[in-house]
């Protein structure tokens, strides 16, 4: 149970980091994170953990924004 709560908290922190970095909404930040993980065939939890622990720069997530 604790790990689920920690994972959700980490996800929320990562969404906030991306939203602030990209000057966008939390919803858009969530979409950016999900798209980044899918494009690279990574688990979302791995992606957000790398972001929150500063092993990944938020610019990498924003730069990978899918084109419409």
C-alpha positions in Angstrom: 0.0 0.0 0.0 2.8 2.4 0.9 4.5 1.9 -2.5 1.3 2.7 -4.3 1.0 5.9 -2.4 4.6 6.8 -3.0 4.3 6.1 -6.8 1.3 8.3 -7.0 3.0 11.1 -5.1 6.1 10.7 -7.4 3.8 11.0 -10.4 2.2 14.1 -9.1 5.6 15.7 -8.4 6.8 14.9 -11.9 3.7 16.3 -13.5 4.2 19.5 -11.5 7.8 19.7 -12.6 6.9 19.3 -16.2 4.0 21.8 -16.0 6.2 24.4 -14.4 9.1 23.8 -16.8 6.9 23.9 -19.9 4.5 26.6 -18.5 1.6 24.4 -19.2 -1.3 22.6 -17.3 -1.0 19.5 -15.2 -3.1 17.7 -17.7 -0.8 18.5 -20.6 2.2 17.6 -18.4 0.6 14.2 -17.8 0.1 13.7 -21.5 3.8 14.7 -22.2 5.0 12.2 -19.6 2.9 9.4 -21.0 3.9 10.1 -24.6 7.5 10.2 -23.7 7.3 6.8 -21.9 5.4 5.2 -24.7 7.7 6.5 -27.4 10.7 5.0 -25.6 8.9 1.9 -24.4 9.6 2.7 -20.8 7.4 2.3 -17.8 5.8 5.5 -16.7 7.0 4.9 -13.1 10.6 4.6 -14.3 10.3 7.8 -16.3 8.8 9.9 -13.4 11.3 8.4 -10.9 14.2 9.5 -13.2 12.7 12.9 -13.5 12.1 13.4 -9.7 15.5 12.1 -8.8 17.0 14.5 -11.3 18.5 11.7 -13.4 16.5 13.1 -16.3 16.1 16.7 -17.4 12.6 18.0 -17.9 13.7 19.4 -21.2 13.9 15.8 -22.5 10.2 15.3 -21.8 9.1 18.5 -23.4 11.4 18.1 -26.4 9.7 14.8 -27.2 6.3 16.4 -27.5 4.4 14.5 -30.2 3.6 16.7 -33.1 -0.1 17.2 -34.0 
